[in-house]
Amino acid sequence: MIFGWGLNYLIIFEPIEIILSNDINGYSRQTTVQFIFPLSSKGGLFIMAAYWGEIAALLTAVFWTVTSMAFESAGKKVGSLAVNLIRLVIAFFIYSLYTQLSRGMWFPFDATLYQWGWLALSGLIGFVIGDLLLFQAFVVVGARISMLIMAMTPPFTAFISYFMLDEVLSPMNWVGMGITLWGISMVILKRENSTLNGGQKIRKRLTSAYSVPGILLALGGALGQATGLVLSKKGMGDYDAFAASQIRVMTGIVGFAVLFVFMKRYQRVWAALKNTSAMKRITLGSFFGPFLGVSFSLLAVQHTKAGIAATIMAIVPVLIIPPAILIFKEKVNWKEIVGAVITVLGVAVFFI
């Protein structure tokens, strides 16, 4: 048995022997082969420590797939604004319980003023502005198309990083941007026939296959999430990812509370709380979204390159196709599937 350290806890490398036997010309021969697997000292989980950031990014994509479907359904029942506030309140209590158990404090008392400032600004832009636009896009064009357009988040992140962090865009970045836009365009644009001069001439016209306001809402959500991610990385540093997310969630709660007061829509919150079906979906989405999804995205950024993490997290448009067909009974044609795959490939090229 070999011991090593990783991810702040002990990892035990456990040798496992496998005996292979075969018969050659009537004679039996056995060969012993020994493999060494990393076995975590906590609960016996197999952990590939070297790829923890990539694993966290993949899990983030799965979590965001679940939460987008849950919030689309809830938003259509009680409205996107109420869903946003309620899911953040639920997420705050989940964070408080988790950080109390994991860190011994239910509130991020140990965060510096610098971290509070940047993470709070990130929460306002990412949660209040970005998610408000995204959740309304869920209602208008659905989670599948919204999350496809959200694949623009990594390119947006690179542009914002260029201005905030002095990161230069390479020629390959521009190629990746073009491929991503091509994939999205395949899905959201279509050609339809239009007649001229009393129907004598027919001209094909390029139009949107989905609601233009819904597409613009999703683009706004992508821009808000990209800005929030850059601000989070700047403010978080090596601070605990879950505690950092809790700060962002608290800022989001304050922001939405102010919106409700000024817009005088607080009655919709009470109506949403009484809707049992919607609350089940909001609770499910809150656990997988603001809690697991956001926190694992920050863990991914901490443990691997931001470009690699963003690329893996961008596979949501592909992951969401099967549940969209099976659960929401959406009709997805081959062009939309190919477009989603091309979009993800474009994001991957963007970070080569």
Helices and strands as residue ranges (DSSP letters): E 2-6, E 9-24, E 27-40, G 49-51, H 52-78, H 80-103, H 113-123, I 124-131, H 132-141, H 143-149, G 150-152, H 153-164, H 171-188, E 189-196, E 201-208, H 212-236, H 241-263, H 266-274, H 276-286, I 287-293, H 294-303, H 306-313, H 316-319, H 321-326, H 334-350
